[in-house]
Amino acid sequence: MNWREIYYQRTVTAQEALSHIKSGDRVVLGHACAEPMYLVDAMVNNAEAYENVEIVQMVPMGNCRYLDPGMEEHFRLNAIFVGSKTRAAIDEGRADFTPCSFARVPRMFHSFLPVDVALISVTPPDRYGNCSLGVSVDYAKCAVQEAKLVIAQVNDRMPYTYGDSRIPVEKIDFFVEHSAPLPEMRPHFISEAEHKIGEYCASLVDDGDTLQLGIGAIPDAVLKFLHDKKNLGLHSELLSDGVVDLIESGVINNSEKSLFPGKSIATFLMGTKRLYDFVDHNPDFELHPVDVVNAPSVIAQNHHMTSINSCIQVDLTGQVNSESLGEMQISGSGGQMNFVDGATESRHGKSIIATTSTTRDGRHSKIVPILDPGAAVTTIRTNVDYIITEYGIARLTGRSFRERAVSLINIAHPDFRPELIDAYERRFHSKFPVLELE
């Protein structure tokens, strides 16, 4: 039987495909902008058919109706990252959170969270009988390999991506054809402080560096200051619209990469239709599973690797919290520790943690004497390299507690420096130096 016959025999309605999900199953949903929303909505619409179905997902982009009041007997979310749509349910105990670095999610599916059902989004099959996972390969490839049942929403608007993103039709049990635009992430508003942070971050980027950038105002700000650089490369957990201008202008050409030369590498994409159209059938972009892209040992093979991430708090010893407000989990560790470790092990690598000096309302300093009670330590102090705020750059590698504290206080917001200096003098039993640490 050829692949076309397999595809047409297995193409069914959503209702028929989802009828094979059983009560008590663990169902892994495709990630972020590749969430198969049509399938998820159809499953929730038929909630009465299910009891105690566990839903596993990282960042959801759909409406998350499985978290609605009254759904508790039918569905329970086990999040491996916390987003704005799932935060309240987790905080209220109506959903669960399992901490895991992004690179280890496939291993979790292989060893600790066996997958009963994978609900994914794919492109229509190509002429060789392969569907592409499109904008999110990350943990989806592993979920397909591990699942007892694979149901795919076939979306003709999903961009076809290369790398290790293809799934042969025979590996998918049911196909449900449904055309829908992908969710879009619009560019972020960049504040004056974030603009300055972007400038400081860009000052540490050298010609020929390979970059990892997150998503948000600070990464967008960094990209604005890279137009005078040459021969930059990309090896990043995710990519967004900001890279397109730099690729089109030739700033990013991947020509000096020591790993995957000539290729922009990511594990998932979040952006607008401009980005999705740009990567569609573009051989210069490759998406690979997250246990490859985010593996520190792989990242470190990129010489001159520069990673840029953000955080919520940094204490005076360099401990970084990027995921919780005290005991309240608001995101997850994601891939931060993967890229911090990989970049610092890279030859001539740099790891940057960038943050505004205060919370958005200006009421709290993000540089603190100690982390809030219950706060997570996302990046341990032994691994921290650079911390940047709108007030400057602090290099922590190779520095003592005292030296770190002085550097961090010097880049804190001036309104909070007196109390940080008091904390320094109590802790270290000495006067705070008048001159900034060189």
Legacy VTK file of the C-alpha trace (Angstrom):
# vtk DataFile Version 3.0
C-alpha trace
ASCII
DATASET POLYDATA
POINTS 438 float
0.000 0.000 0.000
1.474 3.378 -0.980
1.440 6.438 1.250
-1.504 8.050 -0.581
-3.736 5.056 0.125
-2.680 5.076 3.790
-3.412 8.785 4.065
-6.861 8.608 2.507
-7.863 5.515 4.484
-6.889 7.215 7.736
-8.488 10.602 7.004
-11.581 10.852 9.199
-13.718 13.369 11.063
-12.514 14.829 14.343
-15.310 13.026 16.162
-14.285 9.652 14.785
-10.588 10.174 15.529
-11.178 11.445 19.057
-13.527 8.585 19.880
-10.389 6.458 20.272
-9.258 8.479 23.312
-10.151 6.595 26.485
-10.867 7.788 30.006
-7.658 7.895 32.026
-5.459 8.507 28.986
-2.541 10.913 29.047
-2.940 13.234 26.041
0.012 15.368 24.902
-0.962 18.478 22.942
1.186 20.146 20.313
3.045 23.173 21.592
2.413 26.916 21.241
1.468 28.036 17.718
1.252 24.404 16.590
-1.482 23.511 19.058
-4.155 21.562 17.111
-6.952 23.841 18.288
-9.667 22.285 16.146
-8.980 18.866 17.672
-8.754 20.264 21.207
-12.063 22.112 20.831
-13.731 18.988 19.457
-12.422 16.948 22.369
-13.690 19.461 24.926
-17.061 19.652 23.158
-17.387 15.922 23.807
-16.194 16.150 27.420
-18.968 13.884 28.729
-17.322 10.966 26.939
-14.171 11.242 29.060
-13.184 10.902 32.699
-9.816 11.798 34.205
-8.045 12.539 30.950
-4.664 14.084 31.719
-3.631 16.861 29.335
0.092 17.586 29.069
1.287 20.747 27.377
3.762 23.590 27.652
2.555 26.943 26.268
-1.111 26.882 25.164
-2.389 29.283 22.518
-5.981 28.046 22.429
-8.858 28.931 24.718
-8.036 26.234 27.334
-11.696 25.329 27.835
-10.566 22.092 29.470
-9.797 24.330 32.486
-13.329 25.765 32.702
-15.298 25.192 35.920
-17.188 21.929 35.624
-14.487 20.236 33.545
-12.624 18.836 36.553
-14.106 15.335 36.280
-13.215 15.118 32.609
-9.814 16.792 32.198
-6.875 17.790 34.358
-3.941 19.762 33.028
-0.400 18.723 33.896
1.590 21.726 32.687
5.318 21.534 32.032
5.394 25.315 31.670
3.019 27.912 33.106
1.453 30.581 30.930
-1.043 33.367 31.422
-3.939 31.084 30.469
-3.042 28.323 32.923
-1.527 30.266 35.834
-4.713 30.749 37.873
-5.807 27.114 37.591
-2.425 25.917 38.810
-2.312 28.459 41.638
-5.818 27.403 42.733
-4.966 23.695 42.667
-7.229 22.872 39.701
-4.259 21.924 37.551
-0.770 20.585 38.134
2.712 21.773 37.274
5.647 19.439 36.668
9.020 21.247 36.659
11.318 20.166 33.877
13.942 21.855 31.750
12.833 22.079 28.140
15.650 19.858 26.886
14.500 17.010 29.119
10.828 16.951 28.140
11.351 14.198 25.527
13.144 12.134 28.155
10.158 12.638 30.474
7.851 11.237 27.805
10.166 8.305 27.247
10.696 7.370 30.886
8.392 9.090 33.387
5.266 10.352 31.597
4.404 7.654 29.038
2.219 9.065 26.260
-1.102 7.456 25.407
-2.252 9.967 22.790
-0.480 12.713 20.842
-2.618 15.456 19.294
-0.474 17.384 16.823
-0.634 19.787 13.878
1.059 18.952 10.591
1.262 20.086 6.994
-0.345 18.083 4.210
2.001 15.301 3.095
4.689 16.131 0.549
5.256 14.066 -2.585
7.323 11.578 -0.584
4.561 10.952 1.959
6.021 13.034 4.785
4.143 15.604 6.833
6.080 18.422 8.474
5.525 19.417 12.094
5.855 23.008 10.911
6.505 25.639 13.562
6.955 23.356 16.592
9.142 20.280 16.486
10.307 20.609 20.147
8.651 17.763 22.087
6.126 16.889 19.339
8.534 14.589 17.503
9.139 12.553 20.649
5.421 12.519 21.517
4.681 11.002 18.107
7.385 8.393 18.560
6.236 7.433 22.057
2.439 7.650 21.754
0.179 4.626 21.410
-2.196 6.745 19.303
-1.313 9.731 17.080
-4.017 12.064 15.774
-2.966 14.896 13.467
-4.792 18.024 12.404
-3.708 18.551 8.818
-3.515 22.284 8.238
-2.674 23.593 4.770
-1.680 26.933 6.353
1.075 25.370 8.426
4.502 26.254 6.962
6.588 23.316 5.831
9.881 23.342 7.717
13.038 21.309 7.251
15.496 19.749 9.667
14.176 16.862 11.747
10.560 17.941 11.422
9.085 15.326 9.112
6.713 12.511 10.048
5.897 9.709 7.547
2.141 9.264 7.079
2.335 5.664 8.265
3.390 6.900 11.742
0.076 8.769 12.166
-3.083 6.825 13.051
-5.709 9.393 12.072
-5.699 12.539 9.948
-8.289 15.284 10.427
-8.158 17.928 7.729
-8.889 21.433 8.950
-7.535 24.671 7.511
-6.961 27.492 10.003
-4.610 30.458 10.380
-1.846 29.986 12.911
-1.896 32.029 16.122
0.257 35.118 15.820
2.505 36.849 18.345
2.746 40.555 17.594
5.963 42.517 18.288
6.188 43.788 21.850
6.155 47.403 22.961
9.704 48.367 23.936
10.043 50.745 26.871
12.875 53.247 27.263
14.527 50.966 29.842
14.228 47.915 27.593
15.636 49.937 24.711
18.733 50.734 26.803
19.062 47.114 27.892
18.975 46.047 24.248
21.803 48.445 23.506
23.921 47.083 26.371
23.271 43.473 25.323
24.179 44.213 21.714
27.466 45.762 22.858
28.562 42.301 24.013
27.727 40.671 20.670
30.767 40.334 18.406
30.876 39.769 14.666
30.546 36.055 13.952
28.718 35.217 17.197
25.954 32.616 17.230
22.909 33.887 19.120
20.146 32.499 21.258
17.294 34.925 21.851
14.018 34.502 23.651
10.738 36.233 22.934
9.609 39.539 24.384
10.498 43.203 24.507
14.145 42.761 25.518
15.049 40.284 22.735
13.203 42.539 20.277
15.223 45.495 21.575
18.505 43.594 21.196
17.742 42.858 17.549
17.353 46.574 16.827
20.994 47.184 17.771
22.566 44.403 15.714
22.333 45.968 12.258
26.005 47.004 12.277
27.188 43.458 13.082
28.499 40.953 10.558
28.139 37.221 9.971
25.916 36.411 12.938
24.391 32.973 13.379
21.274 31.597 15.050
20.977 28.569 17.323
17.961 29.311 19.474
15.167 27.586 21.323
12.691 29.794 19.472
12.733 32.434 16.783
10.379 35.348 16.199
9.797 38.035 13.558
12.768 40.204 14.547
15.274 37.861 12.923
13.734 38.240 9.461
15.025 41.802 8.911
18.538 40.800 9.988
18.537 37.792 7.679
17.250 39.808 4.734
19.914 42.467 5.339
22.685 39.866 5.526
23.609 40.512 9.167
22.545 36.977 10.033
23.973 34.570 7.470
25.255 31.699 9.669
28.495 31.700 7.683
30.827 31.420 10.691
28.912 28.848 12.713
30.941 25.875 13.866
27.786 23.712 14.127
25.086 23.603 11.418
26.950 26.173 9.287
24.709 28.086 6.910
21.557 27.170 8.848
19.336 29.025 11.326
18.448 26.468 13.990
15.442 26.467 16.333
13.059 24.034 17.977
9.899 26.165 17.630
8.705 29.476 16.187
6.323 32.154 17.471
5.600 35.212 15.374
3.357 36.615 12.685
2.423 35.433 9.220
5.520 37.235 7.946
7.753 34.812 9.853
5.654 31.791 8.928
5.771 32.675 5.235
9.520 33.311 5.459
10.330 29.860 6.857
7.925 27.943 4.608
10.007 25.582 2.424
13.089 27.674 3.314
16.139 25.372 3.307
18.156 27.904 5.328
15.944 27.227 8.378
15.969 23.945 10.259
13.834 22.883 13.219
15.038 20.012 15.375
13.729 18.311 18.527
14.358 20.174 21.755
16.618 17.474 23.180
18.985 18.330 20.327
18.618 22.107 20.042
18.629 22.737 23.802
21.153 20.120 24.842
24.033 22.013 26.531
26.554 19.656 24.922
25.159 20.556 21.479
24.891 24.296 22.214
28.505 24.353 23.381
29.667 23.100 19.973
28.813 26.565 18.641
31.973 28.603 19.182
31.288 32.207 20.225
27.807 31.253 21.456
25.954 34.178 23.074
22.717 33.467 24.931
20.331 36.203 26.100
17.567 35.445 28.601
15.474 37.370 31.128
14.526 36.994 34.762
12.267 38.117 37.613
14.833 38.555 40.404
18.586 38.349 41.019
19.988 38.245 44.523
23.296 39.773 45.564
25.137 36.449 45.217
23.915 35.966 41.626
21.074 33.487 42.109
18.522 34.021 39.330
14.771 33.459 39.606
13.046 33.504 36.227
9.829 31.659 36.944
8.001 32.463 40.177
6.674 35.250 42.376
7.502 33.763 45.735
5.628 30.459 45.821
3.401 31.348 42.856
4.599 29.700 39.679
4.129 32.103 36.759
6.208 30.442 34.029
8.863 27.709 34.101
12.566 27.117 33.740
12.075 26.503 30.019
15.409 26.401 28.253
17.216 29.071 30.266
19.487 26.705 32.169
20.158 24.747 28.959
21.484 27.822 27.157
23.271 29.288 30.176
25.193 26.040 30.551
25.764 25.592 26.825
26.911 29.160 26.194
29.293 29.260 29.147
30.862 25.965 28.017
31.206 27.263 24.441
34.621 28.436 23.285
34.525 32.247 23.712
30.864 31.949 24.777
28.833 34.410 26.835
25.618 34.037 28.808
23.549 37.159 29.481
20.604 37.536 31.866
18.856 40.826 31.069
16.102 42.496 33.061
14.704 45.904 33.878
15.929 47.146 37.246
12.412 47.304 38.719
9.009 45.746 38.280
6.804 47.441 35.694
5.131 49.653 38.297
8.514 50.707 39.715
7.574 49.597 43.235
10.029 46.733 43.607
13.671 46.213 42.738
14.549 43.135 40.708
17.995 43.102 42.293
17.366 41.983 45.877
19.428 41.040 48.943
17.859 37.566 48.935
15.219 35.967 46.738
11.641 36.055 47.965
10.630 33.147 50.241
9.535 30.229 48.089
11.059 31.663 44.902
12.597 29.252 42.435
16.298 29.346 41.609
16.266 28.932 37.836
19.952 29.572 37.204
22.351 28.803 40.027
24.952 31.398 40.963
27.912 29.229 39.923
26.688 29.363 36.311
25.758 33.042 35.986
27.929 35.127 33.669
26.548 38.613 32.799
23.622 40.457 34.383
22.341 43.542 32.535
19.819 46.226 33.471
19.194 49.651 31.956
21.871 50.947 34.370
24.713 48.847 33.042
26.493 45.510 32.799
27.690 43.349 35.706
30.106 40.488 34.985
29.836 37.904 37.762
32.039 35.090 36.472
35.121 34.679 38.640
33.986 37.200 41.242
33.514 36.742 44.975
30.224 37.368 46.791
31.419 40.845 47.773
32.491 41.731 44.256
29.243 40.382 42.788
27.174 42.368 45.255
29.023 45.605 44.427
28.574 45.036 40.677
24.873 44.255 41.037
24.151 47.207 43.328
25.810 49.493 40.795
23.299 48.414 38.119
20.264 48.486 40.424
17.743 51.321 40.223
19.100 54.328 42.193
15.965 54.452 44.349
16.768 51.008 45.766
20.522 51.258 46.097
20.482 52.608 49.708
18.633 49.557 51.039
20.808 47.221 48.981
23.914 48.931 50.375
22.543 48.453 53.913
22.061 44.755 53.173
25.596 44.552 51.772
27.126 46.166 54.875
25.190 43.884 57.254
26.105 40.770 55.326
29.765 41.486 54.681
30.530 43.510 57.825
32.205 46.277 55.822
31.437 49.627 54.268
30.197 49.667 50.700
32.978 50.848 48.353
32.593 54.432 47.183
33.999 53.676 43.747
32.318 51.286 41.356
34.040 47.955 40.916
36.165 47.977 37.762
LINES 1 439
438 0 1 2 3 4 5 6 7 8 9 10 11 12 13 14 15 16 17 18 19 20 21 22 23 24 25 26 27 28 29 30 31 32 33 34 35 36 37 38 39 40 41 42 43 44 45 46 47 48 49 50 51 52 53 54 55 56 57 58 59 60 61 62 63 64 65 66 67 68 69 70 71 72 73 74 75 76 77 78 79 80 81 82 83 84 85 86 87 88 89 90 91 92 93 94 95 96 97 98 99 100 101 102 103 104 105 106 107 108 109 110 111 112 113 114 115 116 117 118 119 120 121 122 123 124 125 126 127 128 129 130 131 132 133 134 135 136 137 138 139 140 141 142 143 144 145 146 147 148 149 150 151 152 153 154 155 156 157 158 159 160 161 162 163 164 165 166 167 168 169 170 171 172 173 174 175 176 177 178 179 180 181 182 183 184 185 186 187 188 189 190 191 192 193 194 195 196 197 198 199 200 201 202 203 204 205 206 207 208 209 210 211 212 213 214 215 216 217 218 219 220 221 222 223 224 225 226 227 228 229 230 231 232 233 234 235 236 237 238 239 240 241 242 243 244 245 246 247 248 249 250 251 252 253 254 255 256 257 258 259 260 261 262 263 264 265 266 267 268 269 270 271 272 273 274 275 276 277 278 279 280 281 282 283 284 285 286 287 288 289 290 291 292 293 294 295 296 297 298 299 300 301 302 303 304 305 306 307 308 309 310 311 312 313 314 315 316 317 318 319 320 321 322 323 324 325 326 327 328 329 330 331 332 333 334 335 336 337 338 339 340 341 342 343 344 345 346 347 348 349 350 351 352 353 354 355 356 357 358 359 360 361 362 363 364 365 366 367 368 369 370 371 372 373 374 375 376 377 378 379 380 381 382 383 384 385 386 387 388 389 390 391 392 393 394 395 396 397 398 399 400 401 402 403 404 405 406 407 408 409 410 411 412 413 414 415 416 417 418 419 420 421 422 423 424 425 426 427 428 429 430 431 432 433 434 435 436 437
